[in-house]
Amino acid sequence: MKRSTGLVAVALIATATLALTGCVQKSGGGESGGADDKSVTVFVSGDTNVQDLWQKGLVPAFEKANPGYKVTVDFDLHGQHDQQTVAKVTAATVQKRDPGIDLIDGGFVAQLAAGDLLQSVSEKDVPNLDTVPEGIRKTAVKDTIPYRASSVLLAYNSKEVATPPKTLDELLAWIKEHPGKFTYNSGGTGGSGDAFVTTVLDKTIPADDRAKMATEYVPELESEWDAGFETLRGLNPYVYQKGVYPNGNNGTLELLSSGQIWMTAVWSDQFVSGVESGQIPETTATTQISDPSFTGGASLLGIPKASKHVEAAQKLADWVLTPEAQEVVSNQVSGYPVIDLSLLPKDTQEKFADADIANLRPPYYEQMGADMAKLWAQKVPGK
């Protein structure tokens, strides 16, 4: 990544904006940037279920298992300020100062890795990486740590839909045959809606170009999305509220649970958690489509090079790969474990026996995804 005075200035402005607007929620008892090498600040970018995973599940369990350690969680809902956070970490690295972040859970971790902004990791630093199967580790970006996985599925009301679509073409046909009974969340507000959008876009994109879009920033290929955006705009008369889209993964799940729609794209972990909590009716079922399938993959952790608590961050990352922590991931958000299933209880092994995590279709590279969301907003919504 090219580093310049201009980039640092942008980063400092972004940091000041974050501080003034209060866009990041903080919780926990840790102090970032102090002399205490047993304090860790985790930055989480995503939905509230991931926030709860850390604040209510992983952090309390880690602190109990490791007396003396204190963890603070900073949360950015839907990753609305991801690029400002990237700028903040970049500026801290260039200026050799504390970014106030020690461990990151967010879609932009791969972007930080590509910019050489993350601490290198190996089994020496994070010994439990050795328990992650090679196939899953190969899907992770250099200097990142896979810690849970999930995929997007097609959820449907089984009382109203006897035979769900099995392919993308069948799904698009079903939407037009059942006006108002399908929708997806607006671009950039949740991964389930983004997965539907990218799946439609990818239908007409050459495989080699799609592979580049998943691993690097190639804006010159974005014109290949035009046909897919035209297809999506053509769905406006047939989706719920005709061209007006809900925000966030939870927005579509609420419509499905209340019976206002019969079908939508959902995250596998959010769906299972919703059924178990009673928020989603038991009559709701899921399936996967093909040609192409929806996206999924491992969520990645990264430790900024500029962190002042690298060893403590490594300890937390290592603990997250223990059977105890992976059980928290499984039980609290129904995330796919990333360590060898043989290390987990039998019921957990059976629960995820059919999850082929190493071969899930990956989403777009972070900057490609951001561009996609902006173009979607310009080209798709409306009557």
Number of C-alpha atoms within 10 A of each C-alpha: 11 5 12 10 10 9 16 20 14 16 22 19 15 20 19 14 13 16 11 9 8 10 15 18 13 15 12 14 14 18 17 24 19 13 10 16 17 21 24 31 27 28 26 25 25 21 20 16 16 21 21 14 16 25 20 14 18 23 23 15 17 20 14 12 12 14 9 10 20 23 27 22 24 21 24 22 20 20 21 15 15 21 17 20 22 20 21 25 28 27 26 22 21 15 12 12 14 20 22 23 25 28 26 24 23 21 22 22 28 26 21 23 20 16 14 17 24 26 17 15 17 14 11 9 15 19 16 18 23 15 17 18 14 13 12 20 19 10 16 18 17 18 22 23 26 25 25 23 24 22 25 29 25 23 22 28 21 16 10 13 13 9 8 21 20 15 15 20 15 13 17 16 13 17 20 17 11 14 18 19 22 26 30 28 27 25 29 22 22 24 25 30 27 28 27 26 23 22 21 25 22 20 18 14 17 10 11 8 14 19 16 14 22 18 18 16 17 14 12 7 14 16 8 16 19 14 15 19 21 14 15 20 16 16 23 22 17 19 21 21 16 16 19 18 20 21 17 22 25 21 17 27 26 15 20 24 22 13 16 14 22 22 32 24 29 29 26 24 22 24 24 20 19 18 16 15 10 11 14 20 16 13 12 20 20 20 14 18 19 13 13 16 23 28 22 23 23 24 20 21 26 31 29 30 21 24 27 23 26 20 18 22 27 21 18 22 23 19 21 24 25 18 21 17 20 26 21 21 25 20 18 22 23 25 26 28 28 24 24 15 20 11 14 17 11 10 9 18 15 11 12 16 11 8 14 12 21 20 12 20 18 20 23 23 20 23 21 19 20 16 15 23 18 12 16 20 13 11 13 20 18 13 12
